[in-house]
Amino acid sequence: MPEKNRNRLLRGLRVRYRGRQSQIWIYLGKMLRMFLYQNDWKVLPMAAMVAGLVGLVIRRRFCYHMEGTMMSALAIACVCLWNGCFNSIQVICRERDVIKREHRSGMHISSYIASHMIYQALLCILQTGIILYVFELVGVKYPKTGLFSRFFVVDFFISLFLITYAADMMSLWISSLCHTTTAAMTVMPVILIIQLVFSGGMMSLPEQVQPVTEAVISNYGLKVIAAQADYNSQPLASAWNTVERMKNNEIKGSVTIGQILDYLSDPDNPEAGEIRGLTVSEGGVLTQKLTVGDLVDLINADPASGELRDQTIKIDTTVGNVINVLGEQDVRHYVEEQAKATAQEKDYEHSRANVGSCWFSLVLFVLLFAALSTVTLEFIDYDKR
């Protein structure tokens, strides 16, 4: 090569690798071309397909009752994790040799990772928009107002984007660790299973491993979706469904009236207090509302109630008959309220503090995995391959 041409080429290389900021835009342009010409755009229709399948399952469950909301929150978080992982799991390992050569020629790893962060953020924004649009098409219903904005969908968009973006950066780091695409694709299912198991919503975990949930993205994704959907204020449908299936179950035994009166007179028994508040009669022969508590107090105050207390009542009925006597609506309300109070979780409280805390944790995941990717690739020149 003539000396003049060689000097011109060297000057061009020096200009190309002159600054970190200029390198960001160079690599960003390269990624956009790969998106168009190397079929990287296929992640978008795949996101629409997965969102459609999940949307068809959750559209009659999300924000209707506790069980449905929890199942839906886990499913939506998994969709975001799936999308984020597939976006970047192969992007570094498939061009590792190219990165190594360009790094030796003057490429800054920080610029390379920064360009990936911008590109992957744009991709995650598109995928999140597609998910919400598909959910709307299949009939998934949301609350109207959000905690931070006038529209729930705006807050929900931020949550789904951050979950997807955090998973994307996690996969980017995994891709920087793996030397081949085969190795990266082998590791990815293991990572997804770990995210699913330690999300905290799929199964009860032993106390000694529960701290692990604080180190997985899915845990914060599940919390933020459940909190935004107001999980704690919804009924626990399975409780009343269980009672309904027991309506034909027989109840047999014997009890004295005194035992019943003592149970209903116990001031420290919250369940007895609920029963005392049930209405026995209102109007008709009686001109005022009469509750179970009023009736119990009248019997206890009667001097002649001693003989009555010793009388034995033989019980031979069904659960359904007891419910009919007490009033099905009152019993249902009582069962659902008690079950809901038991199932409520502080982490799912519908508050700005809960949602904001989860958003902050997801942003930390993004920054952490981006930093780890940068540090990992700084040692790319030591590859033995």
CORVEN-V992040 format. One record per run of one state. SS is the DSSP state (a for helix, b for strand, c for the rest). FROM is the first residue (numbers start at 1). LEN is the number of residues. If there is no record, write none. Layout:
# CORVEN-V992040
SS,FROM,LEN ; SS,FROM,LEN
This chain:
# CORVEN-V992040
c,1,2 ; a,3,14 ; c,17,3 ; a,20,18 ; c,38,4 ; a,42,17 ; c,59,7 ; a,66,23 ; c,89,4 ; a,93,12 ; c,105,4 ; a,109,30 ; c,139,13 ; a,152,26 ; c,178,3 ; a,181,17 ; c,198,9 ; a,207,9 ; c,216,1 ; a,217,12 ; c,229,2 ; a,231,3 ; c,234,3 ; a,237,9 ; c,246,4 ; b,250,7 ; a,257,8 ; c,265,5 ; a,270,7 ; c,277,2 ; b,279,3 ; c,282,8 ; b,290,2 ; a,292,10 ; c,302,3 ; a,305,5 ; c,310,2 ; b,312,7 ; a,319,8 ; c,327,1 ; a,328,16 ; c,344,2 ; a,346,3 ; c,349,3 ; a,352,26 ; c,378,2 ; a,380,3 ; c,383,3
